[in-house]
């Protein structure tokens, strides 16, 4: 078995806290959930597809979430010019984060995801939830509050996929 990710522990969000603390804790909870779903699997298991015609894999989810973190925190919140292509997708391969995992390196891709998570945490630290991102999204101003809520939703949805993928791979459930 290969440990391809960060620590495989997670902290439950508090039952009572201010809004910023609560949103940050829930986002970190879901980030840790994805890491737990990937923990202890071999590179081939991480690349394993759900079932045809789906291209979903645990590694694809990690790569996708790296792209999502990158987009919302680097591009929208921080205003960085990321060009027209993502790290894992291009116009030619718009679902490259999911589709192009066969030769991908799970250790490297997990490190990229963790780098994006670290950047996101740093970029949001000390900002008001009402902070408007430096770039617009589909001609709309977007606040940090919206980004955090969206990220929680994005992880929660994909963690449901990760639950099913992990159970299919080795029967593991829960977490």
C-alpha positions as a Markdown table, in Angstrom:
| # | Residue | x | y | z |
|---|---|---|---|---|
| 1 | Unk | 0.0 | 0.0 | 0.0 |
| 2 | Unk | 1.1 | 3.5 | -0.7 |
| 3 | Unk | 0.4 | 6.5 | 1.4 |
| 4 | Unk | -0.2 | 9.2 | -1.2 |
| 5 | Unk | -1.5 | 12.0 | 0.8 |
| 6 | Unk | -1.5 | 14.2 | 3.9 |
| 7 | Unk | -2.2 | 13.1 | 7.4 |
| 8 | Unk | -5.3 | 10.9 | 7.6 |
| 9 | Unk | -7.0 | 12.5 | 10.5 |
| 10 | Unk | -9.7 | 15.1 | 10.6 |
| 11 | Unk | -11.3 | 17.3 | 13.2 |
| 12 | Unk | -15.0 | 17.7 | 13.5 |
| 13 | Unk | -16.2 | 21.3 | 13.0 |
| 14 | Unk | -17.3 | 23.1 | 16.2 |
| 15 | Unk | -21.0 | 23.1 | 17.1 |
| 16 | Unk | -20.8 | 26.8 | 18.1 |
| 17 | Unk | -18.5 | 29.3 | 16.5 |
| 18 | Unk | -18.5 | 32.5 | 14.5 |
| 19 | Unk | -19.3 | 32.2 | 10.9 |
| 20 | Unk | -15.8 | 32.5 | 9.5 |
| 21 | Unk | -14.5 | 29.8 | 11.9 |
| 22 | Unk | -17.4 | 27.6 | 11.1 |
| 23 | Unk | -17.0 | 27.8 | 7.3 |
| 24 | Unk | -13.3 | 27.3 | 7.5 |
| 25 | Unk | -13.7 | 24.3 | 9.8 |
| 26 | Unk | -16.3 | 22.7 | 7.5 |
| 27 | Unk | -14.1 | 23.2 | 4.5 |
| 28 | Unk | -11.1 | 21.7 | 6.3 |
| 29 | Unk | -13.3 | 18.8 | 7.4 |
| 30 | Unk | -14.3 | 18.0 | 3.8 |
| 31 | Unk | -10.7 | 18.4 | 2.5 |
| 32 | Unk | -9.6 | 15.9 | 5.2 |
| 33 | Unk | -12.4 | 13.6 | 4.1 |
| 34 | Unk | -11.1 | 13.4 | 0.6 |
| 35 | Unk | -7.6 | 12.7 | 1.9 |
| 36 | Unk | -9.0 | 9.9 | 4.1 |
| 37 | Unk | -10.8 | 8.3 | 1.1 |
| 38 | Unk | -7.5 | 8.2 | -0.7 |
| 39 | Unk | -5.3 | 7.0 | 2.2 |
| 40 | Unk | -3.5 | 3.7 | 2.0 |
| 41 | Unk | -4.3 | 3.0 | -1.6 |
| 42 | Unk | -1.8 | 2.1 | -4.4 |
| 43 | Unk | -1.3 | 4.4 | -7.4 |
| 44 | Unk | -3.3 | 1.9 | -9.5 |
| 45 | Unk | -6.1 | 1.9 | -7.0 |
| 46 | Unk | -6.2 | 5.7 | -7.0 |
| 47 | Unk | -6.4 | 5.7 | -10.8 |
| 48 | Unk | -9.1 | 3.0 | -10.9 |
| 49 | Unk | -12.3 | 4.2 | -12.7 |
| 50 | Unk | -15.8 | 3.9 | -11.2 |
| 51 | Unk | -17.4 | 2.1 | -14.2 |
| 52 | Unk | -17.8 | 2.8 | -17.9 |
| 53 | Unk | -18.6 | 5.3 | -19.3 |
| 54 | Unk | -17.7 | 7.3 | -16.2 |
| 55 | Unk | -14.1 | 8.5 | -16.0 |
| 56 | Unk | -14.3 | 9.2 | -12.2 |
| 57 | Unk | -11.5 | 8.0 | -10.1 |
| 58 | Unk | -10.2 | 9.0 | -6.7 |
| 59 | Unk | -7.1 | 10.5 | -8.3 |
| 60 | Unk | -9.3 | 12.4 | -10.7 |
| 61 | Unk | -11.2 | 13.9 | -7.8 |
| 62 | Unk | -8.0 | 15.0 | -6.2 |
| 63 | Unk | -6.8 | 16.6 | -9.4 |
| 64 | Unk | -10.3 | 18.2 | -9.9 |
| 65 | Unk | -10.3 | 19.7 | -6.4 |
| 66 | Unk | -6.8 | 21.1 | -7.0 |
| 67 | Unk | -8.2 | 22.9 | -10.0 |
| 68 | Unk | -11.2 | 24.1 | -8.0 |
| 69 | Unk | -9.0 | 25.4 | -5.2 |
| 70 | Unk | -6.7 | 27.0 | -7.7 |
| 71 | Unk | -9.6 | 28.7 | -9.6 |
| 72 | Unk | -11.5 | 30.1 | -6.7 |
| 73 | Unk | -8.6 | 31.2 | -4.4 |
| 74 | Unk | -5.8 | 32.1 | -6.9 |
| 75 | Unk | -7.9 | 33.5 | -9.8 |
| 76 | Unk | -11.1 | 34.8 | -8.3 |
| 77 | Unk | -10.1 | 35.8 | -4.7 |
| 78 | Unk | -6.5 | 36.8 | -5.4 |
| 79 | Unk | -6.8 | 38.0 | -8.9 |
| 80 | Unk | -4.0 | 36.0 | -10.4 |
| 81 | Unk | -3.9 | 35.6 | -14.2 |
| 82 | Unk | -3.9 | 31.8 | -14.7 |
| 83 | Unk | -4.2 | 31.9 | -18.5 |
| 84 | Unk | -6.9 | 29.9 | -20.3 |
| 85 | Unk | -5.8 | 26.4 | -19.4 |
| 86 | Unk | -5.8 | 24.7 | -16.0 |
| 87 | Unk | -3.1 | 22.5 | -14.6 |
| 88 | Unk | -4.9 | 19.3 | -15.7 |
| 89 | Unk | -7.2 | 20.5 | -18.4 |
| 90 | Unk | -7.0 | 22.3 | -21.7 |
| 91 | Unk | -9.5 | 23.3 | -24.4 |
| 92 | Unk | -8.6 | 20.1 | -26.1 |
| 93 | Unk | -9.2 | 18.0 | -22.9 |
| 94 | Unk | -11.7 | 20.0 | -20.8 |
| 95 | Unk | -12.1 | 17.1 | -18.4 |
| 96 | Unk | -8.4 | 16.3 | -18.3 |
| 97 | Unk | -8.4 | 16.3 | -14.5 |
| 98 | Unk | -10.6 | 13.2 | -14.7 |
| 99 | Unk | -9.9 | 11.8 | -18.1 |
| 100 | Unk | -6.1 | 11.9 | -18.1 |
| 101 | Unk | -5.2 | 9.9 | -15.0 |
| 102 | Unk | -3.8 | 6.7 | -16.5 |
| 103 | Unk | -0.2 | 7.9 | -16.5 |
| 104 | Unk | -0.6 | 10.4 | -13.7 |
| 105 | Unk | 1.6 | 10.4 | -10.6 |
| 106 | Unk | -0.7 | 10.3 | -7.5 |
| 107 | Unk | 2.1 | 11.5 | -5.2 |
| 108 | Unk | 2.8 | 14.5 | -7.3 |
| 109 | Unk | -0.9 | 15.3 | -7.9 |
| 110 | Unk | -1.7 | 15.0 | -4.2 |
| 111 | Unk | 1.2 | 17.4 | -3.5 |
| 112 | Unk | -0.3 | 19.9 | -6.0 |
| 113 | Unk | -3.7 | 19.6 | -4.3 |
| 114 | Unk | -2.1 | 20.2 | -0.9 |
| 115 | Unk | -0.2 | 23.2 | -2.3 |
| 116 | Unk | -3.4 | 24.7 | -3.6 |
| 117 | Unk | -5.1 | 24.0 | -0.2 |
| 118 | Unk | -2.2 | 25.8 | 1.6 |
| 119 | Unk | -2.4 | 28.7 | -0.8 |
| 120 | Unk | -6.2 | 28.9 | -0.3 |
| 121 | Unk | -5.8 | 29.0 | 3.5 |
| 122 | Unk | -3.2 | 31.6 | 3.3 |
| 123 | Unk | -5.1 | 33.8 | 0.9 |
| 124 | Unk | -8.2 | 33.8 | 3.1 |
| 125 | Unk | -6.5 | 34.3 | 6.4 |
| 126 | Unk | -7.5 | 37.6 | 8.0 |
| 127 | Unk | -10.0 | 38.5 | 5.3 |
| 128 | Unk | -13.5 | 39.5 | 6.1 |
| 129 | Unk | -16.1 | 37.1 | 4.7 |
| 130 | Unk | -17.5 | 40.2 | 2.8 |
| 131 | Unk | -14.2 | 40.6 | 1.0 |
| 132 | Unk | -14.9 | 40.7 | -2.8 |
| 133 | Unk | -12.5 | 38.8 | -5.0 |
| 134 | Unk | -10.1 | 40.7 | -7.2 |
| 135 | Unk | -11.5 | 38.9 | -10.3 |
| 136 | Unk | -15.1 | 38.6 | -11.4 |
| 137 | Unk | -16.8 | 35.3 | -12.2 |
| 138 | Unk | -19.3 | 35.4 | -15.1 |
| 139 | Unk | -19.4 | 39.1 | -14.7 |
| 140 | Unk | -20.3 | 38.9 | -11.0 |
| 141 | Unk | -18.5 | 40.1 | -7.9 |
| 142 | Unk | -17.9 | 37.1 | -5.6 |
| 143 | Unk | -17.3 | 37.4 | -1.8 |
| 144 | Unk | -15.0 | 35.1 | 0.2 |
| 145 | Unk | -18.2 | 33.9 | 2.0 |
| 146 | Unk | -19.6 | 32.7 | -1.3 |
| 147 | Unk | -16.3 | 31.0 | -2.2 |
| 148 | Unk | -16.2 | 29.2 | 1.1 |
| 149 | Unk | -19.8 | 28.0 | 0.9 |
| 150 | Unk | -19.3 | 26.9 | -2.7 |
| 151 | Unk | -16.1 | 25.0 | -1.8 |
| 152 | Unk | -17.9 | 23.2 | 1.0 |
| 153 | Unk | -20.6 | 22.2 | -1.5 |
| 154 | Unk | -18.1 | 21.1 | -4.1 |
| 155 | Unk | -16.2 | 18.9 | -1.7 |
| 156 | Unk | -19.3 | 17.5 | -0.1 |
| 157 | Unk | -20.7 | 16.5 | -3.5 |
| 158 | Unk | -17.4 | 14.9 | -4.6 |
| 159 | Unk | -16.8 | 13.2 | -1.3 |
| 160 | Unk | -20.0 | 11.3 | -2.0 |
| 161 | Unk | -18.4 | 10.1 | -5.2 |
| 162 | Unk | -15.2 | 9.3 | -3.2 |
| 163 | Unk | -17.3 | 7.2 | -0.8 |
| 164 | Unk | -18.6 | 5.0 | -3.6 |
| 165 | Unk | -15.2 | 4.8 | -5.4 |
| 166 | Unk | -13.4 | 3.7 | -2.2 |
| 167 | Unk | -16.1 | 1.1 | -1.3 |
| 168 | Unk | -15.8 | -0.3 | -4.9 |
| 169 | Unk | -12.0 | -0.5 | -4.6 |
| 170 | Unk | -11.6 | -2.3 | -1.3 |
| 171 | Unk | -14.9 | -2.4 | 0.5 |
| 172 | Unk | -14.0 | 0.5 | 2.9 |
| 173 | Unk | -17.0 | 2.5 | 4.1 |
| 174 | Unk | -17.5 | 5.2 | 6.6 |
| 175 | Unk | -15.2 | 8.0 | 7.6 |
